Amino acid sequence: MTTDATLTDTGMTPAGEGRVLLIACGALAREILAIKAANGLDHLDLKCLPAILHNHPERIVPAVRDAVETYRDAYDQLFVVYADCGTGGQLQTACAAMGVEMVAGPHCYSFFEGNEVFAARDEMTAFYLTDFLVRQFDAFVWKPLGLDRHPDLRDMYFGNYEKLVYQAQTDDPALTQKAQACAKQLGLSFERRFTGYGDLTPALTAIP
């Protein structure tokens, strides 16, 4: 099986006994590397699939399968750093069939806030951005929705939302300012929540 997804090496070292490969969404690269560095997780290597799969969940499962097939024999363990991410449970089913563990949760917005906390909020009218999506707002939100060419479509896409919630992984005033500008572009009220890395930290530090 082949896909159009290209794997990106991030902080790779030669595989060997006791090494674990993280197969991750490219949108999580900064956060994963920060958690690795802060916790001395030197046994974890990282392969990132293109972050743009965030906008194409139907491509995630084939891309992850390809990565597992490619690297399974080189590592003692593989771990998938995706949540369900819009695959309708297909990624979890595929990982279970391949004998590979993955991060728990419906999507990154949930595990960054903490899956239990996020589920309890039950926010149906909030649009979420992470550090990555604030940085890449034009490339991942504004342009793919055609709002750069047809700003009149904004109300059609976002008319049922009430607020933009910026889940901040880091304390960066420049990102907060940009997130506020994103909210204004979308015609939404703004809320910033400092989440840090949420459930992602215990998920990675628990890998033996």
C-alpha positions in Angstrom: 0.0 0.0 0.0 1.3 3.5 -0.8 0.1 7.0 0.0 1.1 10.5 -1.0 2.3 11.2 2.6 6.0 11.7 3.1 7.6 10.9 6.4 9.8 13.5 8.0 12.8 12.6 10.2 12.8 14.6 13.4 15.6 14.0 15.8 16.3 10.5 14.6 19.1 8.3 15.9 20.0 4.8 14.8 17.5 2.3 15.9 18.5 -0.4 18.3 17.6 -2.5 21.3 15.1 -0.7 23.6 14.3 2.0 21.1 10.7 3.2 20.4 9.6 5.0 17.3 6.8 7.6 17.6 4.8 7.9 14.4 3.2 11.3 14.8 1.2 14.1 13.3 3.6 16.8 12.1 1.5 19.3 13.9 2.7 17.8 17.2 6.5 17.8 16.4 7.4 20.8 18.6 5.4 19.5 21.5 6.8 16.0 21.3 10.4 17.2 21.1 9.8 19.5 24.1 8.4 16.6 26.2 11.3 14.4 25.1 13.8 17.0 26.2 12.1 17.9 29.4 11.8 14.3 30.5 15.0 12.8 29.2 13.2 10.4 26.8 16.2 9.6 24.8 14.9 6.2 23.8 12.1 7.7 21.8 12.7 8.5 18.1 10.3 10.5 16.0 8.8 10.2 12.5 6.3 12.8 11.5 3.6 12.4 8.9 2.7 15.6 7.1 0.7 18.0 9.2 -1.7 18.7 6.4 -3.3 15.3 7.0 -5.0 17.2 9.8 -7.3 18.5 7.0 -7.6 15.0 5.3 -8.5 12.5 8.0 -9.3 9.9 5.4 -5.6 9.7 4.5 -4.4 9.2 8.1 -5.0 5.5 8.5 -3.3 4.5 5.2 -0.3 6.8 6.0 0.0 5.3 9.5 -0.2 1.8 8.1 2.6 2.5 5.6 4.8 3.9 8.4 4.2 0.9 10.6 5.0 -1.5 7.8 8.1 0.4 6.9 9.6 0.7 10.5 8.2 -2.2 12.5 11.3 -4.4 12.0 13.7 -1.6 13.0 12.3 -0.9 16.4 11.3 -2.8 19.6 8.1 -0.8 19.8 6.0 1.7 17.7 3.7 4.2 19.2 1.2 6.3 17.2 0.9 9.9 18.3 -2.5 10.6 16.8 -5.9 10.6 18.6 -8.9 9.5 16.5 -8.5 12.8 14.5 -11.7 12.4 12.5 -11.1 8.8 11.3 -14.4 7.6 12.9 -12.6 4.9 15.0 -10.7 3.5 12.0 -7.3 4.5 13.3 -7.9 2.8 16.6 -9.1 -0.3 14.8 -6.1 -0.3 12.5 -3.6 0.2 15.4 -5.2 -2.6 17.4 -5.0 -4.9 14.4 -1.3 -4.0 14.0 -0.6 -4.4 17.7 0.4 -0.7 18.0 -0.6 1.6 20.8 -1.8 5.2 20.2 -2.7 8.3 22.2 -6.2 8.2 23.7 -8.8 10.8 22.8 -11.0 12.0 20.0 -8.5 14.7 18.8 -5.6 16.8 19.9 -7.8 19.5 21.3 -9.1 17.0 23.8 -5.8 15.5 24.9 -4.2 18.9 25.2 -6.9 20.0 27.6 -7.1 16.6 29.2 -9.6 14.1 27.8 -11.8 14.1 31.0 -11.8 17.9 31.3 -12.6 18.4 27.6 -15.4 15.9 27.6 -17.0 17.5 30.7 -17.1 20.9 29.0 -19.3 19.6 26.1 -18.6 22.8 24.1 -20.6 22.6 20.8 -20.1 26.2 19.7 -16.3 26.6 20.2 -13.7 26.6 17.5 -10.3 25.5 18.7 -6.8 26.5 17.8 -3.5 25.1 19.2 -0.1 26.8 19.0 0.5 25.0 15.7 -2.8 26.1 14.2 -2.3 29.7 15.3 1.1 29.7 13.5 -0.4 28.0 10.5 -3.9 29.6 10.5 -3.7 30.9 6.9 -2.4 27.6 5.5 -4.6 25.3 7.5 -7.9 27.2 8.0 -8.3 30.4 6.0 -7.0 29.3 2.6 -8.3 25.7 2.6 -11.8 27.0 3.3 -11.4 29.5 0.4 -11.9 32.5 2.8 -8.9 34.3 1.2 -10.9 34.4 -2.0 -14.4 34.4 -0.7 -14.5 36.0 2.7 -18.3 36.2 2.4 -18.3 32.4 3.1 -17.2 33.1 6.7 -20.7 33.1 8.1 -21.6 29.9 6.3 -18.6 28.1 7.9 -18.6 29.7 11.3 -22.1 31.1 11.8 -22.9 28.4 14.4 -19.7 29.0 16.4 -19.7 31.6 19.3 -16.1 31.7 20.3 -12.6 30.8 19.4 -10.7 28.9 22.1 -6.9 29.2 21.9 -5.4 26.2 23.7 -2.0 27.5 24.4 0.8 25.0 24.8 3.3 27.7 25.6 3.2 31.2 27.1 3.9 33.3 24.0 2.4 36.8 23.9 3.0 37.0 20.1 0.9 33.8 19.6 -1.8 35.0 21.9 -2.0 38.2 19.9 -2.1 36.3 16.6 -4.9 34.0 18.0 -6.9 37.1 19.0 -6.5 38.3 15.4 -7.7 34.9 14.1 -10.8 35.2 16.3 -11.5 38.7 14.9 -11.1 37.4 11.3 -13.7 34.7 12.0 -16.1 37.1 13.8 -15.9 35.1 17.1 -15.3 36.0 20.7 -11.9 35.0 22.1 -10.8 32.8 25.0 -7.3 31.7 25.8 -6.7 28.6 27.9 -3.2 27.6 28.9 -3.2 23.8 28.6 0.5 23.0 28.3 0.8 19.5 26.8 -2.1 18.0 28.7 -2.5 14.2 28.4 0.3 14.1 25.8 3.0 14.2 28.5 1.8 11.2 30.6 1.1 9.3 27.3 4.7 9.7 26.2 6.4 9.3 29.6 4.5 6.1 30.2 6.1 4.4 27.2 8.7 1.9 28.6 
